[in-house]
Amino acid sequence: MPKAKIRHLALYARDPEKLSAFYQDVFGMELIHSEGPGKGQYLSDGYFTLAILKHRLEASAAHGLNHFGFSVDDRAPYMKKLIANGVEEPKARPADRPFAEYRAVDPEGNWFDLSEHGFAAPETADQRAEKAKSA
């Protein structure tokens, strides 16, 4: 049986359209479906879909989602766009973390990582520095 692949994540938001606009502006995601004003918004990067659903009182964002991550070629332009969109500047992750180098938060308080290294293989900042020295 082939390995399953994650291609979709859903977030709750108090203002789905505003959060959708944030991810479109900062990360260039494309709106692929809208359920209408104040309702679900569905984005894609061409590979992965992000559903932004209207937060309901009976539903909680604390259903197990901790964070998700974006793989980027160069974090600098994203850092600038995040700040320009009114969110806190992303913080460096501890050097012993094997995947993402920075942690950020969206306007709804959802954590996400930014990684130039990527998520395919674990490698700490120290290991990347050693590789760079020997190259």
N, CA and C atoms as an extended XYZ file, in Angstrom:
405
Properties=species:S:1:pos:R:3:atomname:S:1:resname:S:1:resid:I:1 pbc="F F F"
N         0.847       -1.178        0.000 N   MET     1
C         0.000        0.000        0.000 CA  MET     1
C         0.896        1.245        0.000 C   MET     1
N         0.625        2.229       -0.865 N   PRO     2
C         1.444        3.447       -0.885 CA  PRO     2
C         1.245        4.260        0.392 C   PRO     2
N         2.271        5.030        0.733 N   LYS     3
C         2.234        5.873        1.922 CA  LYS     3
C         1.244        7.018        1.718 C   LYS     3
N         0.433        7.296        2.730 N   ALA     4
C        -0.486        8.440        2.685 CA  ALA     4
C         0.307        9.738        2.772 C   ALA     4
N        -0.208       10.803        2.178 N   LYS     5
C         0.466       12.099        2.183 CA  LYS     5
C        -0.496       13.164        2.685 C   LYS     5
N        -0.057       13.980        3.615 N   ILE     6
C        -0.876       15.075        4.113 CA  ILE     6
C        -0.912       16.165        3.055 C   ILE     6
N        -2.112       16.593        2.690 N   ARG     7
C        -2.272       17.625        1.671 CA  ARG     7
C        -3.254       18.712        2.091 C   ARG     7
N        -3.778       18.633        3.338 N   HIS     8
C        -4.846       19.535        3.737 CA  HIS     8
C        -4.790       19.765        5.237 C   HIS     8
N        -5.052       21.010        5.638 N   LEU     9
C        -5.133       21.378        7.046 CA  LEU     9
C        -6.273       22.371        7.177 C   LEU     9
N        -7.041       22.284        8.249 N   ALA    10
C        -8.135       23.221        8.488 CA  ALA    10
C        -7.895       23.962        9.794 C   ALA    10
N        -8.116       25.263        9.760 N   LEU    11
C        -7.985       26.126       10.931 CA  LEU    11
C        -9.326       26.783       11.211 C   LEU    11
N        -9.601       27.048       12.468 N   TYR    12
C       -10.742       27.872       12.830 CA  TYR    12
C       -10.282       29.319       12.895 C   TYR    12
N       -11.153       30.235       12.494 N   ALA    13
C       -10.840       31.656       12.567 CA  ALA    13
C       -12.102       32.437       12.916 C   ALA    13
N       -11.940       33.487       13.689 N   ARG    14
C       -13.064       34.373       13.976 CA  ARG    14
C       -13.448       35.153       12.720 C   ARG    14
N       -12.452       35.476       11.879 N   ASP    15
C       -12.681       36.225       10.646 CA  ASP    15
C       -11.982       35.490        9.498 C   ASP    15
N       -12.661       34.497        8.903 N   PRO    16
C       -12.027       33.694        7.847 CA  PRO    16
C       -11.512       34.503        6.663 C   PRO    16
N       -12.243       35.545        6.255 N   GLU    17
C       -11.795       36.333        5.105 CA  GLU    17
C       -10.507       37.092        5.422 C   GLU    17
N       -10.419       37.643        6.612 N   LYS    18
C        -9.217       38.384        7.000 CA  LYS    18
C        -8.013       37.447        7.069 C   LYS    18
N        -8.198       36.269        7.657 N   LEU    19
C        -7.090       35.323        7.760 CA  LEU    19
C        -6.709       34.798        6.373 C   LEU    19
N        -7.691       34.594        5.510 N   SER    20
C        -7.423       34.177        4.134 CA  SER    20
C        -6.582       35.238        3.418 C   SER    20
N        -6.939       36.493        3.573 N   ALA    21
C        -6.190       37.578        2.941 CA  ALA    21
C        -4.752       37.613        3.461 C   ALA    21
N        -4.565       37.344        4.742 N   PHE    22
C        -3.223       37.307        5.342 CA  PHE    22
C        -2.360       36.253        4.650 C   PHE    22
N        -2.855       35.025        4.524 N   TYR    23
C        -2.071       33.951        3.910 CA  TYR    23
C        -1.870       34.186        2.404 C   TYR    23
N        -2.829       34.832        1.761 N   GLN    24
C        -2.647       35.169        0.343 CA  GLN    24
C        -1.559       36.227        0.179 C   GLN    24
N        -1.585       37.254        1.028 N   ASP    25
C        -0.624       38.339        0.909 CA  ASP    25
C         0.786       37.900        1.290 C   ASP    25
N         0.926       37.233        2.427 N   VAL    26
C         2.265       36.889        2.921 CA  VAL    26
C         2.884       35.744        2.129 C   VAL    26
N         2.131       34.693        1.867 N   PHE    27
C         2.700       33.489        1.263 CA  PHE    27
C         2.275       33.244       -0.181 C   PHE    27
N         1.483       34.138       -0.754 N   GLY    28
C         1.080       33.981       -2.147 CA  GLY    28
C         0.133       32.824       -2.379 C   GLY    28
N        -0.560       32.378       -1.325 N   MET    29
C        -1.522       31.290       -1.519 CA  MET    29
C        -2.684       31.799       -2.360 C   MET    29
N        -3.315       30.880       -3.082 N   GLU    30
C        -4.404       31.231       -3.981 CA  GLU    30
C        -5.736       30.796       -3.378 C   GLU    30
N        -6.712       31.691       -3.428 N   LEU    31
C        -8.062       31.349       -2.996 CA  LEU    31
C        -8.662       30.433       -4.046 C   LEU    31
N        -8.975       29.193       -3.662 N   ILE    32
C        -9.524       28.241       -4.630 CA  ILE    32
C       -11.022       28.012       -4.442 C   ILE    32
N       -11.560       28.436       -3.268 N   HIS    33
C       -12.988       28.298       -3.028 CA  HIS    33
C       -13.374       29.163       -1.842 C   HIS    33
N       -14.526       29.794       -1.940 N   SER    34
C       -15.081       30.561       -0.839 CA  SER    34
C       -16.522       30.137       -0.642 C   SER    34
N       -16.911       29.946        0.606 N   GLU    35
C       -18.304       29.625        0.905 CA  GLU    35
C       -19.135       30.890        1.074 C   GLU    35
N       -18.494       32.057        0.891 N   GLY    36
C       -19.195       33.332        0.989 CA  GLY    36
C       -18.670       34.173        2.140 C   GLY    36
N       -19.150       35.410        2.223 N   PRO    37
C       -18.680       36.324        3.267 CA  PRO    37
C       -18.871       35.756        4.681 C   PRO    37
N       -17.819       35.800        5.464 N   GLY    38
C       -17.877       35.322        6.847 CA  GLY    38
C       -17.893       33.810        6.980 C   GLY    38
N       -17.724       33.110        5.872 N   LYS    39
C       -17.766       31.643        5.903 CA  LYS    39
C       -16.432       31.077        5.450 C   LYS    39
N       -16.361       29.772        5.287 N   GLY    40
C       -15.127       29.085        4.966 CA  GLY    40
C       -14.426       29.600        3.717 C   GLY    40
N       -13.096       29.677        3.817 N   GLN    41
C       -12.237       30.108        2.717 CA  GLN    41
C       -11.212       28.996        2.514 C   GLN    41
N       -10.944       28.634        1.281 N   TYR    42
C       -10.047       27.522        0.983 CA  TYR    42
C        -8.907       28.006        0.103 C   TYR    42
N        -7.691       27.816        0.563 N   LEU    43
C        -6.494       28.291       -0.116 CA  LEU    43
C        -5.626       27.131       -0.550 C   LEU    43
N        -4.756       27.394       -1.523 N   SER    44
C        -3.806       26.378       -1.947 CA  SER    44
C        -2.497       27.035       -2.355 C   SER    44
N        -1.413       26.300       -2.141 N   ASP    45
C        -0.102       26.708       -2.658 CA  ASP    45
C         0.217       25.912       -3.916 C   ASP    45
N        -0.764       25.185       -4.430 N   GLY    46
C        -0.574       24.340       -5.600 CA  GLY    46
C        -0.270       22.899       -5.230 C   GLY    46
N        -0.048       22.659       -3.971 N   TYR    47
C         0.294       21.325       -3.475 CA  TYR    47
C        -0.549       20.986       -2.249 C   TYR    47
N        -0.683       21.938       -1.361 N   PHE    48
C        -1.312       21.761       -0.057 CA  PHE    48
C        -2.508       22.698        0.023 C   PHE    48
N        -3.607       22.245        0.609 N   THR    49
C        -4.755       23.129        0.788 CA  THR    49
C        -4.911       23.486        2.261 C   THR    49
N        -5.312       24.729        2.486 N   LEU    50
C        -5.556       25.252        3.827 CA  LEU    50
C        -6.989       25.735        3.868 C   LEU    50
N        -7.801       25.086        4.688 N   ALA    51
C        -9.189       25.492        4.867 CA  ALA    51
C        -9.251       26.398        6.089 C   ALA    51
N        -9.875       27.549        5.935 N   ILE    52
C       -10.043       28.481        7.051 CA  ILE    52
C       -11.538       28.541        7.324 C   ILE    52
N       -11.924       27.928        8.427 N   LEU    53
C       -13.331       27.744        8.755 CA  LEU    53
C       -13.772       28.730        9.820 C   LEU    53
N       -15.028       29.131        9.773 N   LYS    54
C       -15.586       30.056       10.756 CA  LYS    54
C       -15.576       29.405       12.141 C   LYS    54
N       -14.963       30.081       13.111 N   HIS    55
C       -14.925       29.588       14.490 CA  HIS    55
C       -16.331       29.667       15.063 C   HIS    55
N       -16.755       28.583       15.670 N   ARG    56
C       -18.076       28.526       16.307 CA  ARG    56
C       -17.875       28.353       17.799 C   ARG    56
N       -18.816       28.841       18.579 N   LEU    57
C       -18.688       28.750       20.037 CA  LEU    57
C       -18.536       27.312       20.516 C   LEU    57
N       -19.243       26.385       19.854 N   GLU    58
C       -19.166       24.991       20.290 CA  GLU    58
C       -17.883       24.299       19.824 C   GLU    58
N       -17.123       24.951       18.966 N   ALA    59
C       -15.867       24.377       18.484 CA  ALA    59
C       -14.704       25.162       19.082 C   ALA    59
N       -13.632       24.489       19.337 N   SER    60
C       -12.464       25.143       19.920 CA  SER    60
C       -11.250       24.920       19.035 C   SER    60
N       -10.394       25.924       18.955 N   ALA    61
C        -9.149       25.782       18.192 CA  ALA    61
C        -8.188       24.850       18.907 C   ALA    61
N        -8.503       24.437       20.109 N   ALA    62
C        -7.611       23.574       20.885 CA  ALA    62
C        -7.942       22.100       20.684 C   ALA    62
N        -8.220       21.698       19.466 N   HIS    63
C        -8.517       20.301       19.161 CA  HIS    63
C        -7.271       19.527       18.754 C   HIS    63
N        -6.110       19.975       19.175 N   GLY    64
C        -4.900       19.224       18.894 CA  GLY    64
C        -3.934       19.909       17.949 C   GLY    64
N        -4.354       20.950       17.244 N   LEU    65
C        -3.430       21.633       16.353 CA  LEU    65
C        -2.426       22.406       17.200 C   LEU    65
N        -1.164       22.161       16.962 N   ASN    66
C        -0.107       22.898       17.656 CA  ASN    66
C         0.508       23.916       16.721 C   ASN    66
N         0.948       23.497       15.548 N   HIS    67
C         1.510       24.396       14.563 CA  HIS    67
C         1.622       23.675       13.227 C   HIS    67
N         1.936       24.438       12.204 N   PHE    68
C         2.220       23.883       10.889 CA  PHE    68
C         3.385       24.677       10.330 C   PHE    68
N         3.889       24.314        9.164 N   GLY    69
C         5.085       24.978        8.683 CA  GLY    69
C         5.094       25.255        7.197 C   GLY    69
N         5.823       26.312        6.832 N   PHE    70
C         6.056       26.681        5.445 CA  PHE    70
C         7.528       26.489        5.126 C   PHE    70
N         7.801       25.862        4.013 N   SER    71
C         9.159       25.744        3.500 CA  SER    71
C         9.369       26.913        2.548 C   SER    71
N        10.423       27.719        2.785 N   VAL    72
C        10.687       28.901        1.968 CA  VAL    72
C        12.137       28.890        1.501 C   VAL    72
N        12.403       29.476        0.332 N   ASP    73
C        13.771       29.559       -0.172 CA  ASP    73
C        14.579       30.603        0.589 C   ASP    73
N        13.938       31.721        0.934 N   ASP    74
C        14.601       32.824        1.631 CA  ASP    74
C        13.584       33.434        2.587 C   ASP    74
N        13.860       33.386        3.868 N   ARG    75
C        12.866       33.841        4.842 CA  ARG    75
C        12.727       35.367        4.901 C   ARG    75
N        13.739       36.117        4.472 N   ALA    76
C        13.742       37.577        4.632 CA  ALA    76
C        12.494       38.262        4.069 C   ALA    76
N        12.081       37.986        2.836 N   PRO    77
C        10.890       38.684        2.340 CA  PRO    77
C         9.626       38.315        3.112 C   PRO    77
N         9.564       37.101        3.597 N   TYR    78
C         8.395       36.683        4.385 CA  TYR    78
C         8.380       37.380        5.743 C   TYR    78
N         9.555       37.534        6.338 N   MET    79
C         9.649       38.228        7.627 CA  MET    79
C         9.111       39.655        7.461 C   MET    79
N         9.517       40.329        6.389 N   LYS    80
C         9.065       41.698        6.134 CA  LYS    80
C         7.556       41.755        5.932 C   LYS    80
N         7.032       40.806        5.141 N   LYS    81
C         5.586       40.795        4.890 CA  LYS    81
C         4.796       40.494        6.160 C   LYS    81
N         5.313       39.605        6.991 N   LEU    82
C         4.618       39.296        8.242 CA  LEU    82
C         4.511       40.546        9.111 C   LEU    82
N         5.610       41.254        9.265 N   ILE    83
C         5.620       42.472       10.076 CA  ILE    83
C         4.692       43.520        9.455 C   ILE    83
N         4.743       43.659        8.129 N   ALA    84
C         3.879       44.616        7.431 CA  ALA    84
C         2.402       44.277        7.622 C   ALA    84
N         2.103       43.000        7.869 N   ASN    85
C         0.723       42.573        8.105 CA  ASN    85
C         0.335       42.658        9.576 C   ASN    85
N         1.184       43.290       10.376 N   GLY    86
C         0.829       43.578       11.759 CA  GLY    86
C         1.010       42.458       12.750 C   GLY    86
N         1.741       41.410       12.380 N   VAL    87
C         1.998       40.354       13.361 CA  VAL    87
C         3.420       40.501       13.895 C   VAL    87
N         3.639       39.866       14.998 N   GLU    88
C         4.933       39.900       15.661 CA  GLU    88
C         6.024       39.319       14.761 C   GLU    88
N         7.217       39.879       14.849 N   GLU    89
C         8.339       39.354       14.070 CA  GLU    89
C         8.598       37.902       14.464 C   GLU    89
N         8.764       37.011       13.485 N   PRO    90
C         9.044       35.606       13.803 CA  PRO    90
C        10.283       35.481       14.698 C   PRO    90
N        10.233       34.514       15.590 N   LYS    91
C        11.317       34.283       16.544 CA  LYS    91
C        12.145       33.077       16.119 C   LYS    91
N        13.444       33.186       16.331 N   ALA    92
C        14.336       32.061       16.034 CA  ALA    92
C        13.996       30.892       16.947 C   ALA    92
N        13.982       29.712       16.369 N   ARG    93
C        13.756       28.484       17.146 CA  ARG    93
C        15.091       28.076       17.765 C   ARG    93
N        15.073       27.323       18.850 N   PRO    94
C        16.331       26.859       19.435 CA  PRO    94
C        17.170       26.086       18.405 C   PRO    94
N        18.486       26.241       18.489 N   ALA    95
C        19.404       25.637       17.508 CA  ALA    95
C        19.328       24.119       17.468 C   ALA    95
N        18.801       23.502       18.526 N   ASP    96
C        18.730       22.039       18.544 CA  ASP    96
C        17.458       21.494       17.890 C   ASP    96
N        16.618       22.373       17.349 N   ARG    97
C        15.400       21.921       16.671 CA  ARG    97
C        15.779       21.440       15.270 C   ARG    97
N        15.341       20.250       14.872 N   PRO    98
C        15.844       19.659       13.635 CA  PRO    98
C        15.164       20.102       12.337 C   PRO    98
N        14.137       20.903       12.385 N   PHE    99
C        13.463       21.241       11.136 CA  PHE    99
C        13.418       22.743       10.889 C   PHE    99
N        12.534       23.449       11.545 N   ALA   100
C        12.309       24.866       11.233 CA  ALA   100
C        13.210       25.797       12.034 C   ALA   100
N        13.597       26.869       11.375 N   GLU   101
C        14.486       27.839       12.002 CA  GLU   101
C        13.734       28.962       12.722 C   GLU   101
N        12.493       29.260       12.295 N   TYR   102
C        11.732       30.368       12.886 CA  TYR   102
C        10.292       29.964       13.165 C   TYR   102
N         9.716       30.566       14.220 N   ARG   103
C         8.311       30.356       14.580 CA  ARG   103
C         7.603       31.700       14.503 C   ARG   103
N         6.430       31.706       13.877 N   ALA   104
C         5.630       32.917       13.733 CA  ALA   104
C         4.202       32.629       14.187 C   ALA   104
N         3.400       33.669       14.207 N   VAL   105
C         2.000       33.527       14.602 CA  VAL   105
C         1.146       34.360       13.658 C   VAL   105
N         0.003       33.811       13.246 N   ASP   106
C        -0.883       34.547       12.358 CA  ASP   106
C        -1.809       35.455       13.179 C   ASP   106
N        -2.639       36.268       12.525 N   PRO   107
C        -3.506       37.185       13.266 CA  PRO   107
C        -4.510       36.502       14.193 C   PRO   107
N        -4.777       35.221       13.993 N   GLU   108
C        -5.711       34.490       14.850 CA  GLU   108
C        -5.002       33.748       15.980 C   GLU   108
N        -3.673       33.845       16.039 N   GLY   109
C        -2.930       33.190       17.110 CA  GLY   109
C        -2.440       31.792       16.774 C   GLY   109
N        -2.583       31.355       15.527 N   ASN   110
C        -2.086       30.037       15.116 CA  ASN   110
C        -0.581       30.117       14.883 C   ASN   110
N         0.148       29.193       15.447 N   TRP   111
C         1.596       29.139       15.262 CA  TRP   111
C         1.933       28.448       13.952 C   TRP   111
N         2.974       28.954       13.292 N   PHE   112
C         3.513       28.261       12.128 CA  PHE   112
C         5.012       28.504       12.074 C   PHE   112
N         5.695       27.576       11.423 N   ASP   113
C         7.140       27.646       11.280 CA  ASP   113
C         7.516       28.120        9.888 C   ASP   113
N         8.697       28.739        9.805 N   LEU   114
C         9.326       29.082        8.534 CA  LEU   114
C        10.644       28.332        8.484 C   LEU   114
N        10.868       27.611        7.404 N   SER   115
C        12.088       26.827        7.300 CA  SER   115
C        12.721       26.973        5.931 C   SER   115
N        13.971       27.412        5.910 N   GLU   116
C        14.747       27.419        4.671 CA  GLU   116
C        15.325       26.026        4.434 C   GLU   116
N        15.585       25.317        5.505 N   HIS   117
C        16.141       23.958        5.440 CA  HIS   117
C        15.113       22.970        4.902 C   HIS   117
N        13.871       23.133        5.286 N   GLY   118
C        12.811       22.234        4.858 CA  GLY   118
C        12.469       21.202        5.921 C   GLY   118
N        11.519       20.356        5.591 N   PHE   119
C        10.981       19.398        6.547 CA  PHE   119
C        11.237       17.955        6.150 C   PHE   119
N        12.028       17.737        5.102 N   ALA   120
C        12.235       16.382        4.597 CA  ALA   120
C        13.136       15.543        5.484 C   ALA   120
N        14.144       16.159        6.104 N   ALA   121
C        15.094       15.395        6.926 CA  ALA   121
C        15.494       16.218        8.144 C   ALA   121
N        15.613       15.580        9.305 N   PRO   122
C        16.032       16.320       10.499 CA  PRO   122
C        17.489       16.751       10.394 C   PRO   122
N        17.730       18.005       10.732 N   GLU   123
C        19.083       18.539       10.725 CA  GLU   123
C        19.066       19.808       11.575 C   GLU   123
N        19.831       19.833       12.652 N   THR   124
C        19.863       20.994       13.539 CA  THR   124
C        20.695       22.119       12.938 C   THR   124
N        20.598       23.297       13.513 N   ALA   125
C        21.387       24.445       13.062 CA  ALA   125
C        22.874       24.140       13.183 C   ALA   125
N        23.271       23.465       14.251 N   ASP   126
C        24.673       23.100       14.427 CA  ASP   126
C        25.139       22.166       13.310 C   ASP   126
N        24.315       21.207       12.939 N   GLN   127
C        24.667       20.286       11.866 CA  GLN   127
C        24.767       21.018       10.528 C   GLN   127
N        23.867       21.984       10.285 N   ARG   128
C        23.930       22.764        9.048 CA  ARG   128
C        25.206       23.610        9.019 C   ARG   128
N        25.580       24.187       10.167 N   ALA   129
C        26.794       24.995       10.240 CA  ALA   129
C        28.033       24.138        9.966 C   ALA   129
N        28.070       22.925       10.500 N   GLU   130
C        29.200       22.006       10.250 CA  GLU   130
C        29.298       21.664        8.779 C   GLU   130
N        28.160       21.402        8.152 N   LYS   131
C        28.148       21.092        6.725 CA  LYS   131
C        28.686       22.262        5.908 C   LYS   131
N        28.275       23.481        6.280 N   ALA   132
C        28.703       24.671        5.553 CA  ALA   132
C        30.214       24.875        5.688 C   ALA   132
N        30.767       24.592        6.866 N   LYS   133
C        32.211       24.752        7.076 CA  LYS   133
C        32.998       23.773        6.241 C   LYS   133
N        32.494       22.566        6.108 N   SER   134
C        33.244       21.534        5.381 CA  SER   134
C        33.002       21.567        3.868 C   SER   134
N        32.096       22.421        3.432 N   ALA   135
C        31.798       22.511        1.990 CA  ALA   135
C        32.771       23.396        1.252 C   ALA   135
